[in-house]
Amino acid sequence: MRKLFLPILAVVIFTLFQSAIVVKEGQRGIMLRFNKVLRDSDNKVVVYKPGLHFKVPYFDHLKVLDARILTLDGAEDRFVTVEKKDLLVDSYVKWRISDFGQFYMATGGDYLKAASLLKRKVNDRLRSEIGSRTIKDIVSGSRGELMADAQKALNVGNDSAEKLGIAVIDVRVKQINLPNEVSSSIYQRMRAERNAVAKEHRSQGQEKAEFIRANVDKKVTLILANANKKAAELKGEGDAKAAKIYANAFGQDPDFYSFMRSLKAYEESFAEGKNNMMLIKPNSEFFRFMQAPTK
């Protein structure tokens, strides 16, 4: 009896070891018995939460599923706008398993298959949303609205991700590019539009500049005319006062006035240089102040 105790104990311990299963945090488990999903009395798939559980050895097999938020990041795809223009859209999706039983029944627990099915639904939804918008709306205006509508449609509806047991947490458009053949035509059209706007602005600027220049020239002409008039008036008044002063001064001594006039004439006549030549009589009235006085 004692000889059988140790083998029996070893078998019991081994059986218990094979029966115990641990579901880690961030995971859920689906039990398969004879490769069929284990269900409860309400015919619902039994989902094992994190913790220690037991199974029937050799008959039961635990399929572990990830309960965390996952990311589906595929390659960019081509979509058509309401203007029948192609866009290359690069997007990603944040998702998690909301119904583990439904997820396993729909995908068999295969994440590649789940990603393929979800990607197809996301592309169909984005195709519908982008197909109802213009390029301008998608690029600058309503990208946030587009992503929110796509996320909402993926969670609610006849073709929603809920049928896969998946809840879509977020849909994000990372990058939007134009195909080369489309971008070239759009850039040419944008360049032509900008050139037309620039030409219009330049013509308006030139027209305004001409108006400002004409207005300034008019003001300058008026200012100069007034200044010249004032200067002429002041000069006339000055000349009159100078003439009056000269007349009063020289009137007191006419001989001195005549002498000063002669000196001024000498200065102007001999100012040209030493090579000047004058043919004039020595006893001319012009030199009367240079002649010796007669006795």
Buried (B, 14 or more C-beta within 10 A) or exposed (E): EEEEEEEEEEEEEEEEEBBEBEBEEEBBBBBBEEEEBBEEEEEEBBBBEBEEBEBEEEEBBBBBBBBEEBEBEBEBBEBEBEEEBBBBBBBBBBBBBBBBBBBBBBBEBEBEEBBEBBBEBBBBBBBEBBEEBBBEBBEEEBBEEBBBBBBBBBBEEEEBBBBBBBBBBBBBBEEBBBEEEBEEEEEEEEEEEEEEEEEEEEEEEEEEEEEEEEEEEEEEEEEEEEEEEEEEEEEEEEEEEEEEEEEEEBEEEEEEBEEBEBEEEBEEEEEEEEEEEEEEEEEEEBBEEEEEEEE
